[in-house]
Amino acid sequence: MFKQYQWKILIRVAALMVVLTTGAFLIAKGYYFYLILVAPVLVYQVLDFFKFHQKAQQEVDQFVESIHYRDFSRYFDVNHAPLEVQSLRQGFNEINTTFKVISREKETQYVYLQKILELVDTGILSYNNASGEVVWMNESLKKMLGIPYLKTIHSLEKRDPALYNSTLELKSGDNRIVTINRDKNNFKIVLSATAFQTDGEVYKLVAFQNVNEALDETEAKAWQKLLSVMTHEIMNSVAPISSLADTLKNRLSSVNSKVNDSSGTLEDLEVGIETIKRRSEGLLRFAETYRNLNKITQPNLKKILVRDLFENLHHLMEPTLDQKNIDLEIILKDPGMEMEADVNLVEQMLINLLINAMDAVKERPTPRILLSAYKEGNRYIIKVADNGIGIPEELVDKIFIPFFSTKKSGSGIGLSLCKQIMLLHKGNIQVQSVEGEGTVFVLTF
């Protein structure tokens, strides 16, 4: 198209040269009369060339304007255009069509990339390294941090100073594990960073990966292996001692009637052997109790009505609650709420939590326990809350560890079992507690 335009210019220049040459020849020969005929032709050619250039310039200006404002939908009318600019307009239309295709492809790729980044569970944040202005953050990060918007990375300092400092200090290519707090819940995330440069500006891209569930699962497996080895060794070592103590006690009892023991030595021996036997049997029961942690390997998942689950719990716990004058309030926003779970395991877990709650509120003037459930997106939340004595802050991270208990008579198995049951359901259990005010256990399925 532009070659045709060039040819039109060349033809006009050639015609002008012919007329100028003819005029020069007539002047040289002295034929001034004939110049009267040549002069109008020359003026017409100059005016025509000027108008041709002016029209072309106007067309180019309009085309540049459409490119400047990215108006690739603009169409240059070819059929009704002057003949000399028709080829030019046709060329502009073809360029606009090409730009339109490129723009559509880029827009499609951008939307496609955005949708992918919105679907992933990893939080992603991009910001200008110099100004700190946040360019983009996905929905996963907004949910993870509980923030709807960040104008600059420095806005994060007010919400979580530790996370803010870790993000700024993180170098490109490095990873770092950070504990963040949201709604009184602590969870661990892995920060990963990379940097890129575009248009002379340096940008930092940070990924926030929640690894709390993975760490919980790894920790639970480690405890299971440890408990398996410990219970095996304890039972193998203590069982013969218990058996031997029982044998010695029986033989001592048979001899005691035949021997005159005025000093009381045999009686002391009998008491000592009885103590060994009793403690050995206690240790065996202790090991057997912890062995139960490793017996649950696969839940029997079925659709259950949460309403039925809560009703069964209420009937089961009502006599004890009435006896201790504890008020149990049940809140279920959706009576038809169904979830997929092992009803026996979940019931056992909730009984453990309710017993703990009753123990926590027993000294309160108005003891109260709240059992509630609701659905949040594709997650099912069950909460057991009490207005009891609460858990000291330094103990909150330890309560799910096997063997650990804050009670004098506690075995430390209840909450460990609860955590394992939640992991088997691909969920998690979290605790929120304020010492002197109360505790809330949050079960997320």
C-alpha positions in Angstrom: 0.0 0.0 0.0 2.8 2.4 0.9 4.6 1.5 -2.3 1.5 2.6 -4.3 1.6 5.9 -2.3 5.3 6.3 -3.2 4.6 5.7 -6.8 2.0 8.5 -6.8 4.5 10.9 -5.3 7.1 9.8 -8.0 4.6 10.3 -10.8 3.7 13.8 -9.6 7.4 14.7 -9.2 8.2 13.4 -12.7 5.3 15.4 -14.2 6.5 18.5 -12.5 10.0 18.0 -13.8 8.6 17.6 -17.3 6.7 20.9 -17.1 9.7 22.7 -15.5 12.0 21.4 -18.2 9.6 22.5 -20.9 9.3 26.0 -19.4 13.1 26.2 -19.2 13.4 25.2 -22.9 10.9 27.8 -24.0 12.7 30.6 -22.0 16.0 29.5 -23.5 14.6 29.6 -27.1 12.8 32.9 -26.4 9.3 31.5 -27.0 7.8 33.6 -24.2 4.3 33.4 -25.8 4.1 29.7 -25.1 4.9 30.2 -21.5 1.3 31.5 -21.0 0.2 27.9 -21.7 2.8 26.2 -19.5 2.4 28.5 -16.4 -1.2 27.5 -15.5 -0.2 23.8 -15.8 2.8 24.4 -13.5 0.7 26.2 -10.9 -1.9 23.4 -11.0 0.7 20.8 -10.4 2.3 22.6 -7.5 -1.2 23.2 -5.8 -2.1 19.5 -6.5 1.2 18.3 -5.0 0.6 20.5 -1.9 -3.0 19.3 -1.4 -1.9 15.7 -1.9 0.8 16.1 0.8 -1.7 17.9 3.1 -4.3 15.2 2.8 -1.6 12.5 3.4 -0.4 14.5 6.5 -4.0 14.7 7.8 -4.5 10.9 7.4 -1.1 10.2 9.1 -2.1 12.6 12.0 -5.4 10.8 12.5 -3.6 7.4 12.4 -1.0 8.5 14.9 -3.8 9.8 17.2 -5.6 6.5 17.1 -2.3 4.7 18.0 -1.5 7.1 20.8 -4.9 6.5 22.4 -4.8 2.8 21.6 -8.0 3.1 19.6 -7.5 0.1 17.4 -11.2 -0.1 16.6 -11.0 3.0 14.5 -11.8 2.4 10.8 -10.6 4.5 7.9 -13.2 4.7 5.2 -11.5 3.6 1.9 -14.5 3.6 -0.5 -15.4 7.3 0.1 -11.9 8.6 0.4 -10.1 10.6 -2.3 -8.4 8.4 -4.8 -4.9 9.5 -3.8 -5.3 8.4 -0.1 -7.3 5.2 -0.6 -4.2 3.0 -0.6 -2.9 4.9 2.5 -6.2 4.3 4.4 -6.2 0.7 3.4 -2.7 0.3 4.9 -3.7 2.0 8.1 -6.7 -0.3 8.5 -4.5 -3.4 8.1 -2.1 -2.0 10.7 -5.0 -1.3 13.1 -6.3 -4.9 12.5 -2.9 -6.3 13.4 -2.6 -4.2 16.6 -6.2 -5.2 17.5 -5.2 -8.9 17.3 -2.0 -8.4 19.3 -3.9 -6.4 21.9 -6.6 -9.1 22.2 -4.0 -11.8 22.6 -2.2 -9.8 25.3 -5.5 -9.1 27.1 -6.4 -12.8 26.9 -3.0 -13.9 28.3 -3.3 -11.3 31.1 -6.8 -12.5 32.1 -5.7 -16.1 31.8 -2.6 -15.5 34.1 -4.8 -13.5 36.6 -7.3 -16.4 36.8 -4.4 -18.9 37.4 -2.9 -16.8 40.1 -6.3 -16.3 41.8 -6.9 -20.1 41.8 -3.6 -21.0 43.6 -3.5 -21.2 47.4 -0.2 -19.4 47.5 -0.4 -15.7 48.3 1.4 -13.5 45.7 2.4 -9.9 46.2 4.3 -7.6 43.7 5.5 -4.1 44.6 7.9 -1.4 43.3 11.2 -1.9 45.1 12.0 1.9 45.2 8.6 3.4 46.1 7.0 0.4 47.8 3.8 0.8 45.8 1.9 -2.4 45.5 1.3 -3.3 41.9 -0.8 -6.5 42.5 -1.9 -9.0 45.1 -4.1 -12.0 44.7 -7.2 -13.1 46.6 -5.3 -15.9 48.4 -3.0 -13.3 50.1 -5.9 -11.1 51.0 -7.6 -14.0 52.8 -4.4 -15.2 54.4 -3.6 -11.8 55.9 -7.2 -10.8 56.4 -6.7 -7.5 54.5 -8.8 -6.2 51.5 -6.2 -3.9 50.1 -2.6 -2.7 50.4 -1.6 0.6 48.8 2.1 0.2 49.6 4.2 -2.5 51.2 4.8 -0.1 54.1 1.1 -0.3 55.1 1.9 -3.9 56.2 4.0 -2.6 59.1 1.0 -1.5 61.1 -0.7 -4.9 60.7 2.2 -7.2 61.3 5.7 -5.6 61.9 7.5 -9.0 62.0 6.1 -10.0 58.6 6.8 -6.5 57.2 10.5 -6.6 58.2 10.9 -10.2 57.0 9.4 -9.3 53.6 11.7 -6.2 53.1 14.8 -8.1 54.3 14.2 -11.1 52.1 16.6 -11.2 49.2 15.8 -12.4 45.7 16.1 -16.2 45.5 15.9 -16.7 49.4 13.3 -18.5 51.5 12.3 -17.8 55.1 9.8 -19.3 57.5 7.7 -16.7 59.4 5.0 -17.1 62.0 2.1 -14.7 61.6 -0.9 -14.0 63.8 -4.4 -13.6 62.6 -7.5 -13.6 64.7 -5.4 -14.8 67.7 -4.3 -17.8 65.6 -0.6 -18.4 64.8 0.4 -20.1 61.6 3.6 -20.5 59.7 4.3 -19.4 56.2 7.2 -19.7 53.8 8.3 -16.5 52.1 10.0 -16.7 48.7 11.1 -13.7 46.7 12.4 -12.8 43.2 13.0 -9.5 41.4 12.5 -8.3 37.9 13.0 -5.1 35.9 10.8 -3.4 33.4 10.7 0.1 32.0 13.7 1.0 34.1 11.9 0.1 37.4 12.8 -2.8 39.7 9.9 -4.8 41.1 9.9 -7.4 43.9 7.6 -10.5 43.7 7.0 -12.3 47.0 5.2 -15.6 47.4 3.5 -16.5 50.8 3.0 -20.2 51.2 1.0 -21.5 54.2 2.8 -24.5 55.5 1.0 -24.9 58.8 -1.0 -27.9 57.8 2.0 -29.6 56.2 4.1 -29.0 59.3 1.2 -30.3 61.5 1.0 -33.5 59.4 4.8 -34.0 59.6 4.8 -33.4 63.3 1.9 -35.8 63.9 3.7 -38.6 61.9 6.9 -38.0 63.9 4.9 -38.3 67.2 3.2 -41.4 66.0 6.6 -43.1 65.2 8.0 -42.0 68.5 5.0 -43.2 70.5 5.0 -46.5 68.6 8.7 -47.1 69.6 8.2 -45.9 73.2 5.0 -48.0 73.9 6.6 -51.0 72.4 9.8 -50.7 74.5 7.9 -49.8 77.7 5.5 -52.8 77.4 8.3 -55.2 76.5 10.4 -54.0 79.4 7.7 -53.6 82.1 5.5 -56.7 81.3 8.1 -59.2 82.7 8.6 -57.0 85.8 4.9 -56.9 86.5 4.7 -60.7 86.0 7.7 -61.3 88.2 6.4 -59.0 90.9 3.1 -60.9 90.9 4.9 -64.3 91.2 7.1 -63.0 94.1 4.1 -61.7 95.9 2.3 -65.0 95.7 5.3 -67.0 96.8 5.9 -64.5 99.7 2.3 -64.8 100.8 2.6 -68.6 100.9 5.9 -68.4 103.0 4.6 -65.7 105.3 2.3 -68.0 107.2 5.0 -70.6 107.9 7.8 -68.1 109.0 7.8 -66.2 112.3 8.6 -62.7 111.2 8.8 -60.7 114.4 10.9 -58.0 112.8 8.4 -57.2 110.0 10.9 -57.8 107.2 8.6 -60.0 105.2 5.8 -57.5 105.5 8.0 -54.8 104.2 9.0 -57.0 101.3 5.4 -57.7 100.5 4.5 -54.0 100.6 7.5 -53.2 98.3 6.6 -56.0 95.8 3.0 -54.8 95.8 4.2 -51.3 95.0 6.4 -52.6 92.2 3.4 -54.6 90.8 1.0 -51.7 91.1 3.3 -49.2 89.4 4.2 -51.7 86.7 0.6 -52.3 85.9 0.0 -48.5 85.9 2.9 -48.0 83.5 1.4 -50.7 81.2 -2.0 -49.0 81.2 -0.2 -45.7 80.5 1.6 -47.3 77.4 -1.6 -49.0 76.2 -3.5 -45.6 76.4 -0.9 -43.9 74.2 -0.9 -46.9 71.8 -4.5 -45.9 71.0 -3.1 -42.8 69.2 -1.7 -45.0 66.5 -4.7 -47.2 66.0 -6.7 -44.6 64.0 -5.4 -44.7 60.5 -8.5 -44.2 58.2 -11.8 -42.4 59.0 -15.1 -43.8 57.9 -16.4 -40.8 56.1 -20.2 -40.4 55.7 -22.7 -37.5 55.2 -23.8 -36.5 58.7 -26.3 -33.8 59.9 -24.6 -31.5 62.3 -27.9 -31.1 64.1 -28.1 -34.8 64.9 -24.5 -34.7 66.1 -25.2 -31.8 68.5 -28.4 -33.4 69.7 -26.6 -36.6 70.6 -23.9 -34.7 72.4 -26.5 -32.7 74.4 -28.3 -35.8 75.5 -25.0 -37.5 76.5 -23.6 -34.6 78.4 -26.8 -33.1 79.9 -26.8 -35.1 83.2 -23.2 -34.0 84.0 -23.9 -30.4 82.9 -27.0 -30.2 85.2 -25.1 -31.8 88.1 -22.4 -29.1 87.8 -24.8 -26.3 87.0 -23.1 -25.5 83.7 -25.1 -23.8 80.9 -24.5 -25.3 77.4 -25.7 -23.1 74.6 -25.9 -24.6 71.1 -26.0 -22.3 68.0 -26.6 -23.8 64.5 -27.4 -21.2 61.9 -28.4 -23.8 59.3 -30.4 -26.7 60.7 -29.9 -28.6 57.5 -26.1 -28.3 57.5 -24.4 -31.5 56.3 -20.8 -32.4 56.3 -18.7 -35.4 55.4 -17.0 -36.9 58.5 -16.5 -40.0 60.7 -19.3 -39.5 63.2 -17.7 -41.7 65.9 -14.4 -39.9 65.8 -15.9 -36.4 65.6 -18.2 -37.3 68.5 -15.3 -38.6 70.6 -13.3 -35.4 69.8 -16.1 -33.1 70.8 -16.7 -35.0 74.1 -13.0 -34.5 74.9 -13.3 -30.8 74.2 -16.6 -30.4 76.2 -15.0 -32.3 79.2 -12.0 -29.9 79.1 -14.4 -26.9 78.9 -16.4 -28.2 81.9 -13.2 -28.5 83.9 -12.2 -25.0 82.9 -15.4 -23.3 84.0 -16.1 -25.3 87.2 -14.8 -22.4 89.4 -16.7 -19.7 87.5 -19.8 -18.1 89.2 -21.8 -18.4 85.9 -20.2 -21.3 84.0 -21.1 -21.3 80.3 -20.1 -23.4 77.3 -21.0 -22.5 73.7 -21.1 -25.1 70.9 -21.7 -23.7 67.4 -21.3 -24.5 63.7 -21.5 -22.7 60.4 -20.3 -23.0 56.8 -17.7 -20.6 55.3 -17.2 -21.1 51.6 -16.4 -24.8 51.2 -15.2 -25.1 54.8 -17.2 -26.3 57.8 -16.4 -24.7 61.1 -17.3 -26.1 64.6 -16.4 -24.1 67.7 -16.3 -25.1 71.4 -16.0 -22.0 73.5 -16.1 -21.4 77.3 -15.7 -18.6 79.8 -13.3 -20.5 81.9 -9.8 -19.8 83.3 -8.1 -19.7 79.9 -4.7 -21.0 78.9 -1.5 -19.1 79.7 0.1 -17.7 76.6 3.3 -19.7 77.0 1.4 -23.0 77.1 -0.9 -22.5 74.1 1.7 -23.9 71.6 2.3 -27.0 73.8 -1.3 -28.2 74.5 -1.4 -30.5 71.4 1.9 -32.3 72.2 1.4 -35.9 73.4 2.3 -36.4 77.2 1.7 -32.7 77.9 -1.1 -31.8 80.3 -2.0 -28.8 82.5 -4.0 -31.0 84.8 -2.5 -32.9 87.7 -4.5 -36.1 86.7 -4.3 -35.5 83.0 -2.7 -38.0 80.6 -2.0 -35.5 77.8 -3.8 -37.7 75.3 -7.1 -35.9 74.7 -6.0 -32.9 72.6 -3.3 -35.0 70.8 -6.1 -37.3 69.8 -8.3 -34.4 68.7 -5.5 -33.1 66.5 -4.9 -36.5 64.9 -8.6 -36.9 64.2 -8.7 -33.4 62.5 -5.6 -34.3 60.4 -7.3 -37.6 59.3 -10.3 -35.4 58.1 -7.8 -33.2 56.1 -8.7 -30.3 58.5 -7.1 -28.5 61.4 -7.8 -27.6 65.0 -6.8 -24.2 66.4 -7.1 -22.6 69.8 -7.8 -19.0 70.9 -7.4 -18.3 74.5 -7.1 -15.3 76.9 -6.1 -16.2 80.4 -8.8 -15.4 82.9 -11.5 -14.8 80.2 -11.9 -18.1 78.3 -10.9 -20.4 75.5 -12.2 -21.2 72.0 -11.3 -24.4 70.0 -11.9 -24.0 66.3 -12.3 -27.1 64.2 -12.1 -26.6 60.4 -13.3 -29.3 58.1 
